[in-house]
């Protein structure tokens, strides 16, 4: 599942929770993470339950991750780029300057 199709392109490297992983140019963050065996994208704010993508088309918001330090980014709609920093979103997203610190 989640195998690249078409002509092979040079892979790019992204970092998930500080660990480098290989991504295919043009694929979404969600498909990249799933293809690399990562199934815990975020935890819920109330119970801390682990969540992963469900719909893969941007409707369910189960695939939220932090990208470049910005929370609540939909992994299923975001295309990977070389050197992208992605992190598990723990609970509610932290918004800079909005009373969380």
PyMOL commands that set and color helices and strands:
alter all, ss='L'
color gray80, all
select helices_A, chain A and resi 29-35
alter helices_A, ss='H'
color red, helices_A
select strands_A, chain A and resi 12-16+19-23+42-43+50-51+64-67+70-74+85-90
alter strands_A, ss='S'
color yellow, strands_A
deselect
rebuild
show_as cartoon
